[in-house]
Amino acid sequence: MNVKPGAVFVPCLLAAGVLLAAEPFCEEAKGWKRVPAVSDEFDGKALDKSKWDDWCASFPGRVAAGMRGEPCVNGFRFAPDNVSVEDGELVLTARLLTDEERKSHHQEHLRHGPYATSIVKSRKKQVYGYFEIRAKTMKACVSNAFWLYDPHSDDPRVKYTAGDVSEEIDIFEVTGRPDSRGRNPDCSRKYYNTFHLYCTPYLEGVINAKKINPPDRAFVTKVDFDFCDDYHVYGLLWTPEKLVWYLDGKPVKERKNDGLFHRPLHVTLDSEVFVSWFGVPDPKDLPAKFRIDYVRVWECPVSGNVALRPRMKIEKDSYDWFERHNEAMACARARKPEIVFVGDSITHFWAGGRTLGGEAAQISIGVSDKAVRAFQGMLLFFVLACDTLIHYRIRFVGGRAGAGEAARNV
């Protein structure tokens, strides 16, 4: 029997064992409910296609064309045949293209380079929870990653149109071997954790140039071992209030979830070649395998109060209304509230800066409190009046015709 780490056994009358649900390595998540749709022990003979895709049509690889028609070295394409289930593990392989593949896909080779790697992406999405895998990375200078992304996969109209944000949480990106050229000698002992906020339109690996960069979004933890030498447990605690990254059951980084991540995301595992980051793989190290013992996700019980906290401060210079609007809409889509309270913050912060309608005016140009309140009241009246006139039509009742009709009826 292939016993998974964390599993619990209880004795029975037949002296056999009954496998109970494994507990998470995160103390806070113990007692939470497992999410079967995005969890897998990989005990079958093949990838469970009801849960996972081994190909992503919108993300076939990364394009990095070579100079003057020469094959590039900074690019790859995902190959479904590099994904397999072996001995109770999910195996993601990275390899060089064969000569036959290079000949039959010459133009593809020029665009994606000499590497074929692999990706697995959950069919379902999950918002909040504790996400954990036990894995052993490749013995090669290839990125091994566990990440969450693509909130708009089921809505291309939003994903490929300006005006929204596509979130990504990188639970980890690590490599098993340093750069074969010696440019990044200690990268195999660094635990990289990051998150990204890409402005739409967004297309993985192609259109993602415009980003929002909040503070404290990327960090590195140095370790005293090579990730490829043994199995390790990697995790992320994601709640409405915080993000906590784990390594072997110990938190390595925590930051506040300050209105950034409140939408369901796909669970993703893949291998990629990043020449400009990790470096160039040594051909002698390929093919290499990223082995995942399990993927386990526990659902975070969200309390009854899921309100999006207002920003209790005056923004410097100007208030980014569009950013705040996108955050509020993302929160509404993720949490699906039954009741929404709409305040009159438009009269306080909408124009921001030195506009007469806000507290900033009182501070910066010395407008009296009474004058500001009067202006805010007028502005709110006109806003509500416009809203009423947009939704309702005014019809006048009475007048001379009504009076005449009343006279005839006397």
Contacts in CASP RR format, 6 or more apart in sequence:
PFRMAT RR
TARGET T0000
AUTHOR 0000-0000-0000
METHOD contacts of the structure
MODEL  1
MNVKPGAVFVPCLLAAGVLLAAEPFCEEAKGWKRVPAVSDEFDGKALDKS
KWDDWCASFPGRVAAGMRGEPCVNGFRFAPDNVSVEDGELVLTARLLTDE
ERKSHHQEHLRHGPYATSIVKSRKKQVYGYFEIRAKTMKACVSNAFWLYD
PHSDDPRVKYTAGDVSEEIDIFEVTGRPDSRGRNPDCSRKYYNTFHLYCT
PYLEGVINAKKINPPDRAFVTKVDFDFCDDYHVYGLLWTPEKLVWYLDGK
PVKERKNDGLFHRPLHVTLDSEVFVSWFGVPDPKDLPAKFRIDYVRVWEC
PVSGNVALRPRMKIEKDSYDWFERHNEAMACARARKPEIVFVGDSITHFW
AGGRTLGGEAAQISIGVSDKAVRAFQGMLLFFVLACDTLIHYRIRFVGGR
AGAGEAARNV
2 43 0 8 1.000
2 87 0 8 1.000
2 88 0 8 1.000
3 19 0 8 1.000
4 22 0 8 1.000
4 41 0 8 1.000
4 134 0 8 1.000
4 293 0 8 1.000
4 294 0 8 1.000
5 22 0 8 1.000
5 134 0 8 1.000
5 233 0 8 1.000
5 293 0 8 1.000
6 22 0 8 1.000
6 23 0 8 1.000
7 19 0 8 1.000
7 20 0 8 1.000
7 22 0 8 1.000
8 19 0 8 1.000
8 20 0 8 1.000
8 21 0 8 1.000
8 22 0 8 1.000
8 23 0 8 1.000
9 17 0 8 1.000
9 18 0 8 1.000
9 19 0 8 1.000
9 20 0 8 1.000
10 17 0 8 1.000
10 18 0 8 1.000
10 20 0 8 1.000
11 17 0 8 1.000
12 18 0 8 1.000
21 34 0 8 1.000
22 296 0 8 1.000
23 30 0 8 1.000
23 31 0 8 1.000
24 30 0 8 1.000
24 32 0 8 1.000
24 130 0 8 1.000
24 132 0 8 1.000
24 296 0 8 1.000
24 298 0 8 1.000
25 132 0 8 1.000
25 233 0 8 1.000
25 235 0 8 1.000
25 246 0 8 1.000
25 248 0 8 1.000
25 249 0 8 1.000
26 130 0 8 1.000
26 132 0 8 1.000
26 235 0 8 1.000
26 237 0 8 1.000
26 244 0 8 1.000
26 246 0 8 1.000
26 249 0 8 1.000
28 130 0 8 1.000
28 237 0 8 1.000
29 129 0 8 1.000
29 130 0 8 1.000
29 237 0 8 1.000
29 298 0 8 1.000
29 300 0 8 1.000
31 298 0 8 1.000
32 129 0 8 1.000
32 130 0 8 1.000
32 298 0 8 1.000
32 299 0 8 1.000
32 300 0 8 1.000
32 301 0 8 1.000
33 298 0 8 1.000
33 299 0 8 1.000
33 301 0 8 1.000
34 296 0 8 1.000
34 297 0 8 1.000
34 298 0 8 1.000
34 299 0 8 1.000
35 126 0 8 1.000
35 129 0 8 1.000
35 297 0 8 1.000
35 298 0 8 1.000
35 299 0 8 1.000
37 51 0 8 1.000
37 122 0 8 1.000
37 123 0 8 1.000
37 124 0 8 1.000
37 126 0 8 1.000
38 51 0 8 1.000
38 122 0 8 1.000
38 124 0 8 1.000
38 126 0 8 1.000
38 267 0 8 1.000
38 295 0 8 1.000
38 297 0 8 1.000
39 294 0 8 1.000
39 295 0 8 1.000
39 296 0 8 1.000
39 297 0 8 1.000
40 48 0 8 1.000
40 51 0 8 1.000
40 52 0 8 1.000
40 90 0 8 1.000
40 294 0 8 1.000
40 295 0 8 1.000
41 88 0 8 1.000
41 294 0 8 1.000
42 85 0 8 1.000
42 88 0 8 1.000
42 89 0 8 1.000
42 90 0 8 1.000
42 292 0 8 1.000
42 293 0 8 1.000
42 294 0 8 1.000
42 295 0 8 1.000
43 88 0 8 1.000
44 85 0 8 1.000
44 88 0 8 1.000
45 85 0 8 1.000
46 84 0 8 1.000
46 85 0 8 1.000
47 54 0 8 1.000
47 83 0 8 1.000
47 84 0 8 1.000
47 85 0 8 1.000
47 90 0 8 1.000
47 120 0 8 1.000
50 123 0 8 1.000
51 122 0 8 1.000
51 123 0 8 1.000
51 124 0 8 1.000
52 120 0 8 1.000
52 121 0 8 1.000
52 122 0 8 1.000
52 123 0 8 1.000
53 120 0 8 1.000
53 121 0 8 1.000
53 122 0 8 1.000
53 123 0 8 1.000
54 80 0 8 1.000
54 83 0 8 1.000
54 118 0 8 1.000
54 119 0 8 1.000
54 120 0 8 1.000
55 78 0 8 1.000
55 80 0 8 1.000
55 119 0 8 1.000
56 78 0 8 1.000
56 119 0 8 1.000
56 121 0 8 1.000
56 204 0 8 1.000
58 153 0 8 1.000
58 203 0 8 1.000
58 204 0 8 1.000
59 78 0 8 1.000
59 119 0 8 1.000
59 204 0 8 1.000
59 205 0 8 1.000
60 77 0 8 1.000
60 78 0 8 1.000
60 112 0 8 1.000
61 75 0 8 1.000
61 76 0 8 1.000
61 77 0 8 1.000
61 78 0 8 1.000
61 112 0 8 1.000
61 117 0 8 1.000
61 204 0 8 1.000
61 205 0 8 1.000
61 272 0 8 1.000
62 75 0 8 1.000
62 76 0 8 1.000
62 112 0 8 1.000
62 205 0 8 1.000
62 272 0 8 1.000
63 75 0 8 1.000
63 111 0 8 1.000
63 112 0 8 1.000
63 205 0 8 1.000
63 206 0 8 1.000
64 72 0 8 1.000
64 74 0 8 1.000
64 75 0 8 1.000
64 111 0 8 1.000
64 112 0 8 1.000
64 113 0 8 1.000
65 72 0 8 1.000
65 110 0 8 1.000
65 111 0 8 1.000
66 72 0 8 1.000
66 110 0 8 1.000
66 113 0 8 1.000
69 110 0 8 1.000
70 110 0 8 1.000
71 102 0 8 1.000
71 109 0 8 1.000
71 110 0 8 1.000
71 113 0 8 1.000
71 114 0 8 1.000
72 110 0 8 1.000
72 111 0 8 1.000
72 112 0 8 1.000
72 113 0 8 1.000
73 113 0 8 1.000
73 114 0 8 1.000
73 275 0 8 1.000
73 280 0 8 1.000
74 113 0 8 1.000
74 273 0 8 1.000
74 274 0 8 1.000
74 275 0 8 1.000
74 276 0 8 1.000
75 112 0 8 1.000
75 113 0 8 1.000
75 115 0 8 1.000
75 273 0 8 1.000
75 275 0 8 1.000
76 94 0 8 1.000
76 112 0 8 1.000
76 113 0 8 1.000
76 115 0 8 1.000
76 116 0 8 1.000
76 117 0 8 1.000
76 272 0 8 1.000
76 273 0 8 1.000
77 108 0 8 1.000
77 112 0 8 1.000
77 113 0 8 1.000
77 115 0 8 1.000
77 116 0 8 1.000
77 117 0 8 1.000
78 116 0 8 1.000
78 117 0 8 1.000
78 118 0 8 1.000
78 119 0 8 1.000
78 270 0 8 1.000
79 116 0 8 1.000
79 117 0 8 1.000
79 118 0 8 1.000
80 118 0 8 1.000
82 92 0 8 1.000
82 93 0 8 1.000
82 94 0 8 1.000
82 95 0 8 1.000
82 116 0 8 1.000
82 117 0 8 1.000
82 118 0 8 1.000
83 90 0 8 1.000
83 91 0 8 1.000
83 92 0 8 1.000
83 93 0 8 1.000
83 118 0 8 1.000
83 119 0 8 1.000
83 120 0 8 1.000
84 90 0 8 1.000
84 91 0 8 1.000
84 93 0 8 1.000
85 91 0 8 1.000
88 293 0 8 1.000
89 291 0 8 1.000
89 292 0 8 1.000
89 293 0 8 1.000
90 120 0 8 1.000
90 269 0 8 1.000
90 291 0 8 1.000
90 292 0 8 1.000
90 295 0 8 1.000
91 289 0 8 1.000
91 290 0 8 1.000
91 291 0 8 1.000
91 292 0 8 1.000
92 117 0 8 1.000
92 118 0 8 1.000
92 119 0 8 1.000
92 120 0 8 1.000
92 144 0 8 1.000
92 269 0 8 1.000
92 270 0 8 1.000
92 271 0 8 1.000
92 289 0 8 1.000
92 290 0 8 1.000
92 292 0 8 1.000
93 117 0 8 1.000
93 118 0 8 1.000
93 271 0 8 1.000
93 287 0 8 1.000
93 288 0 8 1.000
93 289 0 8 1.000
93 290 0 8 1.000
94 115 0 8 1.000
94 116 0 8 1.000
94 117 0 8 1.000
94 118 0 8 1.000
94 138 0 8 1.000
94 140 0 8 1.000
94 142 0 8 1.000
94 271 0 8 1.000
94 273 0 8 1.000
94 281 0 8 1.000
94 286 0 8 1.000
94 287 0 8 1.000
94 288 0 8 1.000
94 290 0 8 1.000
95 115 0 8 1.000
95 116 0 8 1.000
95 286 0 8 1.000
95 287 0 8 1.000
95 288 0 8 1.000
96 114 0 8 1.000
96 115 0 8 1.000
96 116 0 8 1.000
96 283 0 8 1.000
96 286 0 8 1.000
96 287 0 8 1.000
97 105 0 8 1.000
97 109 0 8 1.000
97 113 0 8 1.000
97 114 0 8 1.000
97 115 0 8 1.000
97 116 0 8 1.000
101 109 0 8 1.000
101 116 0 8 1.000
102 109 0 8 1.000
102 114 0 8 1.000
115 273 0 8 1.000
115 281 0 8 1.000
115 286 0 8 1.000
117 142 0 8 1.000
117 270 0 8 1.000
117 271 0 8 1.000
117 272 0 8 1.000
117 273 0 8 1.000
118 270 0 8 1.000
118 271 0 8 1.000
118 290 0 8 1.000
119 268 0 8 1.000
119 269 0 8 1.000
119 270 0 8 1.000
119 271 0 8 1.000
120 268 0 8 1.000
120 269 0 8 1.000
120 270 0 8 1.000
121 150 0 8 1.000
121 266 0 8 1.000
121 267 0 8 1.000
121 268 0 8 1.000
122 266 0 8 1.000
122 267 0 8 1.000
122 268 0 8 1.000
124 266 0 8 1.000
125 150 0 8 1.000
125 151 0 8 1.000
125 153 0 8 1.000
125 264 0 8 1.000
125 265 0 8 1.000
125 266 0 8 1.000
126 148 0 8 1.000
126 264 0 8 1.000
126 265 0 8 1.000
126 267 0 8 1.000
126 297 0 8 1.000
126 299 0 8 1.000
127 262 0 8 1.000
127 263 0 8 1.000
127 264 0 8 1.000
127 265 0 8 1.000
127 334 0 8 1.000
128 238 0 8 1.000
128 239 0 8 1.000
128 240 0 8 1.000
128 299 0 8 1.000
128 300 0 8 1.000
128 302 0 8 1.000
129 237 0 8 1.000
129 238 0 8 1.000
129 239 0 8 1.000
129 297 0 8 1.000
129 298 0 8 1.000
129 299 0 8 1.000
129 300 0 8 1.000
130 235 0 8 1.000
130 236 0 8 1.000
130 237 0 8 1.000
130 238 0 8 1.000
130 297 0 8 1.000
130 298 0 8 1.000
130 300 0 8 1.000
131 146 0 8 1.000
131 148 0 8 1.000
131 171 0 8 1.000
131 235 0 8 1.000
131 236 0 8 1.000
131 238 0 8 1.000
131 267 0 8 1.000
131 295 0 8 1.000
131 296 0 8 1.000
131 297 0 8 1.000
132 233 0 8 1.000
132 234 0 8 1.000
132 235 0 8 1.000
132 236 0 8 1.000
132 246 0 8 1.000
132 295 0 8 1.000
132 296 0 8 1.000
132 297 0 8 1.000
132 298 0 8 1.000
133 146 0 8 1.000
133 233 0 8 1.000
133 234 0 8 1.000
133 235 0 8 1.000
133 269 0 8 1.000
133 292 0 8 1.000
133 293 0 8 1.000
133 294 0 8 1.000
133 295 0 8 1.000
133 296 0 8 1.000
134 231 0 8 1.000
134 232 0 8 1.000
134 233 0 8 1.000
134 234 0 8 1.000
134 292 0 8 1.000
134 293 0 8 1.000
134 294 0 8 1.000
135 144 0 8 1.000
135 146 0 8 1.000
135 231 0 8 1.000
135 232 0 8 1.000
135 234 0 8 1.000
135 290 0 8 1.000
135 291 0 8 1.000
135 292 0 8 1.000
135 293 0 8 1.000
136 227 0 8 1.000
136 228 0 8 1.000
136 230 0 8 1.000
136 231 0 8 1.000
136 232 0 8 1.000
136 290 0 8 1.000
136 291 0 8 1.000
136 293 0 8 1.000
137 144 0 8 1.000
137 174 0 8 1.000
137 175 0 8 1.000
137 176 0 8 1.000
137 227 0 8 1.000
137 228 0 8 1.000
137 290 0 8 1.000
138 144 0 8 1.000
138 175 0 8 1.000
138 176 0 8 1.000
138 177 0 8 1.000
138 228 0 8 1.000
138 271 0 8 1.000
138 285 0 8 1.000
138 288 0 8 1.000
138 289 0 8 1.000
138 290 0 8 1.000
139 176 0 8 1.000
139 177 0 8 1.000
139 228 0 8 1.000
139 285 0 8 1.000
139 288 0 8 1.000
140 175 0 8 1.000
140 176 0 8 1.000
140 177 0 8 1.000
140 228 0 8 1.000
140 281 0 8 1.000
140 282 0 8 1.000
140 285 0 8 1.000
140 286 0 8 1.000
140 288 0 8 1.000
141 175 0 8 1.000
141 176 0 8 1.000
141 177 0 8 1.000
141 178 0 8 1.000
141 179 0 8 1.000
141 180 0 8 1.000
141 187 0 8 1.000
141 188 0 8 1.000
141 278 0 8 1.000
141 279 0 8 1.000
141 280 0 8 1.000
141 281 0 8 1.000
141 282 0 8 1.000
141 285 0 8 1.000
142 175 0 8 1.000
142 176 0 8 1.000
142 271 0 8 1.000
142 272 0 8 1.000
142 273 0 8 1.000
142 278 0 8 1.000
142 281 0 8 1.000
142 286 0 8 1.000
142 288 0 8 1.000
142 290 0 8 1.000
143 173 0 8 1.000
143 174 0 8 1.000
143 175 0 8 1.000
143 271 0 8 1.000
143 272 0 8 1.000
143 273 0 8 1.000
143 274 0 8 1.000
143 277 0 8 1.000
143 278 0 8 1.000
144 172 0 8 1.000
144 173 0 8 1.000
144 174 0 8 1.000
144 175 0 8 1.000
144 176 0 8 1.000
144 227 0 8 1.000
144 271 0 8 1.000
144 290 0 8 1.000
145 170 0 8 1.000
145 172 0 8 1.000
145 173 0 8 1.000
145 174 0 8 1.000
145 268 0 8 1.000
145 269 0 8 1.000
145 270 0 8 1.000
145 271 0 8 1.000
145 272 0 8 1.000
146 170 0 8 1.000
146 171 0 8 1.000
146 172 0 8 1.000
146 234 0 8 1.000
146 235 0 8 1.000
146 268 0 8 1.000
146 269 0 8 1.000
147 168 0 8 1.000
147 169 0 8 1.000
147 170 0 8 1.000
147 171 0 8 1.000
147 173 0 8 1.000
147 268 0 8 1.000
147 269 0 8 1.000
147 270 0 8 1.000
148 168 0 8 1.000
148 169 0 8 1.000
148 171 0 8 1.000
148 236 0 8 1.000
148 238 0 8 1.000
148 265 0 8 1.000
148 266 0 8 1.000
148 267 0 8 1.000
148 268 0 8 1.000
149 166 0 8 1.000
149 167 0 8 1.000
149 168 0 8 1.000
149 169 0 8 1.000
149 265 0 8 1.000
149 266 0 8 1.000
149 268 0 8 1.000
150 159 0 8 1.000
150 166 0 8 1.000
150 168 0 8 1.000
150 204 0 8 1.000
150 265 0 8 1.000
150 266 0 8 1.000
150 268 0 8 1.000
151 166 0 8 1.000
151 167 0 8 1.000
151 263 0 8 1.000
151 264 0 8 1.000
151 265 0 8 1.000
151 330 0 8 1.000
152 158 0 8 1.000
152 159 0 8 1.000
152 164 0 8 1.000
152 166 0 8 1.000
152 200 0 8 1.000
152 202 0 8 1.000
153 159 0 8 1.000
153 266 0 8 1.000
158 164 0 8 1.000
158 200 0 8 1.000
159 166 0 8 1.000
159 200 0 8 1.000
159 201 0 8 1.000
159 202 0 8 1.000
159 203 0 8 1.000
160 200 0 8 1.000
160 201 0 8 1.000
160 202 0 8 1.000
160 203 0 8 1.000
161 200 0 8 1.000
161 201 0 8 1.000
162 199 0 8 1.000
162 200 0 8 1.000
162 201 0 8 1.000
163 199 0 8 1.000
163 200 0 8 1.000
163 322 0 8 1.000
163 326 0 8 1.000
164 199 0 8 1.000
164 200 0 8 1.000
164 326 0 8 1.000
164 329 0 8 1.000
164 330 0 8 1.000
165 197 0 8 1.000
165 198 0 8 1.000
165 199 0 8 1.000
165 200 0 8 1.000
165 212 0 8 1.000
165 326 0 8 1.000
165 330 0 8 1.000
166 197 0 8 1.000
166 198 0 8 1.000
166 199 0 8 1.000
166 200 0 8 1.000
166 202 0 8 1.000
166 208 0 8 1.000
167 195 0 8 1.000
167 196 0 8 1.000
167 197 0 8 1.000
167 198 0 8 1.000
167 260 0 8 1.000
167 261 0 8 1.000
167 263 0 8 1.000
167 265 0 8 1.000
168 195 0 8 1.000
168 196 0 8 1.000
168 197 0 8 1.000
168 198 0 8 1.000
168 265 0 8 1.000
169 195 0 8 1.000
169 236 0 8 1.000
169 238 0 8 1.000
169 243 0 8 1.000
169 261 0 8 1.000
169 265 0 8 1.000
170 192 0 8 1.000
170 193 0 8 1.000
170 194 0 8 1.000
170 195 0 8 1.000
170 196 0 8 1.000
171 193 0 8 1.000
171 234 0 8 1.000
171 235 0 8 1.000
171 236 0 8 1.000
171 245 0 8 1.000
172 191 0 8 1.000
172 192 0 8 1.000
172 193 0 8 1.000
172 234 0 8 1.000
172 235 0 8 1.000
172 245 0 8 1.000
172 247 0 8 1.000
173 192 0 8 1.000
173 194 0 8 1.000
174 188 0 8 1.000
174 190 0 8 1.000
174 191 0 8 1.000
174 192 0 8 1.000
174 227 0 8 1.000
175 187 0 8 1.000
175 188 0 8 1.000
175 227 0 8 1.000
175 278 0 8 1.000
176 188 0 8 1.000
176 226 0 8 1.000
176 227 0 8 1.000
176 228 0 8 1.000
177 188 0 8 1.000
177 226 0 8 1.000
177 228 0 8 1.000
177 281 0 8 1.000
177 282 0 8 1.000
177 285 0 8 1.000
178 184 0 8 1.000
178 185 0 8 1.000
178 186 0 8 1.000
178 187 0 8 1.000
178 188 0 8 1.000
179 185 0 8 1.000
179 187 0 8 1.000
179 278 0 8 1.000
179 279 0 8 1.000
179 280 0 8 1.000
180 279 0 8 1.000
180 280 0 8 1.000
180 281 0 8 1.000
180 282 0 8 1.000
180 285 0 8 1.000
181 279 0 8 1.000
181 280 0 8 1.000
183 279 0 8 1.000
184 277 0 8 1.000
184 278 0 8 1.000
184 279 0 8 1.000
186 222 0 8 1.000
187 278 0 8 1.000
187 279 0 8 1.000
188 226 0 8 1.000
188 227 0 8 1.000
188 228 0 8 1.000
189 222 0 8 1.000
189 223 0 8 1.000
189 224 0 8 1.000
189 225 0 8 1.000
189 226 0 8 1.000
189 227 0 8 1.000
190 220 0 8 1.000
190 221 0 8 1.000
190 222 0 8 1.000
190 223 0 8 1.000
191 220 0 8 1.000
191 221 0 8 1.000
191 222 0 8 1.000
191 223 0 8 1.000
191 227 0 8 1.000
191 247 0 8 1.000
191 252 0 8 1.000
192 218 0 8 1.000
192 220 0 8 1.000
193 218 0 8 1.000
193 219 0 8 1.000
193 220 0 8 1.000
193 221 0 8 1.000
193 245 0 8 1.000
193 252 0 8 1.000
193 253 0 8 1.000
194 217 0 8 1.000
194 218 0 8 1.000
194 219 0 8 1.000
195 217 0 8 1.000
195 218 0 8 1.000
195 243 0 8 1.000
195 260 0 8 1.000
195 261 0 8 1.000
196 208 0 8 1.000
196 211 0 8 1.000
196 217 0 8 1.000
197 211 0 8 1.000
197 212 0 8 1.000
197 213 0 8 1.000
197 214 0 8 1.000
197 260 0 8 1.000
198 208 0 8 1.000
198 210 0 8 1.000
198 211 0 8 1.000
199 210 0 8 1.000
199 211 0 8 1.000
199 212 0 8 1.000
201 207 0 8 1.000
202 208 0 8 1.000
212 323 0 8 1.000
214 258 0 8 1.000
214 260 0 8 1.000
216 255 0 8 1.000
219 253 0 8 1.000
221 247 0 8 1.000
221 252 0 8 1.000
221 253 0 8 1.000
223 247 0 8 1.000
231 291 0 8 1.000
231 293 0 8 1.000
232 247 0 8 1.000
232 248 0 8 1.000
233 246 0 8 1.000
233 247 0 8 1.000
233 248 0 8 1.000
233 249 0 8 1.000
234 246 0 8 1.000
234 247 0 8 1.000
235 245 0 8 1.000
235 246 0 8 1.000
235 247 0 8 1.000
235 249 0 8 1.000
236 243 0 8 1.000
236 244 0 8 1.000
236 245 0 8 1.000
236 246 0 8 1.000
237 243 0 8 1.000
237 244 0 8 1.000
237 246 0 8 1.000
237 251 0 8 1.000
238 257 0 8 1.000
238 261 0 8 1.000
238 300 0 8 1.000
239 257 0 8 1.000
239 300 0 8 1.000
240 257 0 8 1.000
240 262 0 8 1.000
240 300 0 8 1.000
240 302 0 8 1.000
240 306 0 8 1.000
241 256 0 8 1.000
241 257 0 8 1.000
242 254 0 8 1.000
242 255 0 8 1.000
242 256 0 8 1.000
242 257 0 8 1.000
243 254 0 8 1.000
243 255 0 8 1.000
243 256 0 8 1.000
243 257 0 8 1.000
243 261 0 8 1.000
244 251 0 8 1.000
244 253 0 8 1.000
244 254 0 8 1.000
245 251 0 8 1.000
245 252 0 8 1.000
245 253 0 8 1.000
245 254 0 8 1.000
246 252 0 8 1.000
259 308 0 8 1.000
259 327 0 8 1.000
259 331 0 8 1.000
260 327 0 8 1.000
262 308 0 8 1.000
262 327 0 8 1.000
262 330 0 8 1.000
262 331 0 8 1.000
262 334 0 8 1.000
262 335 0 8 1.000
263 330 0 8 1.000
263 333 0 8 1.000
263 334 0 8 1.000
264 334 0 8 1.000
267 295 0 8 1.000
267 297 0 8 1.000
269 290 0 8 1.000
269 292 0 8 1.000
269 295 0 8 1.000
271 290 0 8 1.000
273 281 0 8 1.000
281 288 0 8 1.000
302 335 0 8 1.000
306 335 0 8 1.000
306 337 0 8 1.000
308 327 0 8 1.000
308 328 0 8 1.000
308 331 0 8 1.000
310 345 0 8 1.000
311 324 0 8 1.000
314 349 0 8 1.000
314 359 0 8 1.000
314 360 0 8 1.000
314 363 0 8 1.000
315 349 0 8 1.000
315 352 0 8 1.000
315 353 0 8 1.000
317 353 0 8 1.000
318 352 0 8 1.000
318 353 0 8 1.000
319 349 0 8 1.000
319 350 0 8 1.000
319 351 0 8 1.000
319 352 0 8 1.000
319 353 0 8 1.000
321 349 0 8 1.000
321 350 0 8 1.000
332 340 0 8 1.000
344 376 0 8 1.000
344 380 0 8 1.000
344 383 0 8 1.000
346 379 0 8 1.000
346 383 0 8 1.000
347 357 0 8 1.000
347 358 0 8 1.000
347 376 0 8 1.000
347 377 0 8 1.000
347 379 0 8 1.000
347 380 0 8 1.000
347 383 0 8 1.000
348 357 0 8 1.000
348 358 0 8 1.000
348 359 0 8 1.000
348 376 0 8 1.000
349 358 0 8 1.000
351 357 0 8 1.000
351 358 0 8 1.000
352 358 0 8 1.000
352 360 0 8 1.000
353 360 0 8 1.000
353 361 0 8 1.000
353 364 0 8 1.000
354 360 0 8 1.000
354 361 0 8 1.000
354 364 0 8 1.000
354 365 0 8 1.000
355 361 0 8 1.000
356 367 0 8 1.000
356 372 0 8 1.000
356 375 0 8 1.000
357 372 0 8 1.000
357 375 0 8 1.000
357 376 0 8 1.000
357 379 0 8 1.000
358 372 0 8 1.000
358 376 0 8 1.000
359 372 0 8 1.000
361 367 0 8 1.000
361 372 0 8 1.000
362 368 0 8 1.000
362 369 0 8 1.000
362 372 0 8 1.000
END
